[in-house]
C-alpha cells in the first residue's frame, strides 16, 4: 500500500509550471512594497517560493 509520493520535481528558472499546479497571487501588502510584482504570481514547492509569469506559466525567479 502506497501512502504518498516522495518524488521531487526539479524546478528551474524558465521551466513551465504544469497546468494542474495552482498559481497564487501575492498578498496585497507585497504589491504595495514591490509594485513591479503585480503582473506576477507565485508557487511554493519543497520549501521554496518561485515567481511565475502567469500567462506563459514560466518560472522567472526563486525567492527566499
N, C-alpha and C positions, 0 to 999 in steps of 0.2 A: 504494500500500500504506500503510495506516494503522498506526502503531505504538503508539498510546495516545491517550488523551483529555487535552486541556488545558482542558476546560470546568470551571469552578469553580462550585459551587453556593453561593449566599449563605446563610449560616446566621444566623438571628436568634433572640433570646430569644422564647420562645413557639411557635416552629416545631416541627413534629413531625419526628422522625428517621425516615427511611424504614425499612421492615421489613428490607431486606437489609443494613442497616448494623449491625455488631456493637457493642453497648454493653458496656463493660467495667466490672468492679468496681475500685474504688481498691485499692491495696496496703494491707495491714493496718496499716502504720505511719501511713498517712494517717488511718485511722479512729481510731487511738489519739490522734493530735494534734487531730483535728477530728471528734469522735464524732457530731455532727449530720449529717455527710455519709453516715453508714451507710445511710440509706434511698435514697441516690442512686448513680448510675453516671456514666460519662463516655465521651466520644468525642474523638478527635484528628482534626482536619481542617485542611488548609492551614496548618500550624504553629500552630494554636490548639487549646486544650482547652476543652471545653464540659461543664458539669454537666447531667445528664439525669435527669428523673424517669422511672424505667423502666416504670411501669405504663401511663402515657399516652404514653411516648416523646417527651416535650416537653423542649426546651432551656430550662433555667431561668437559666443564667448562663454567661458566658465567663470563664475564669480564665487568669491568666498562668502 
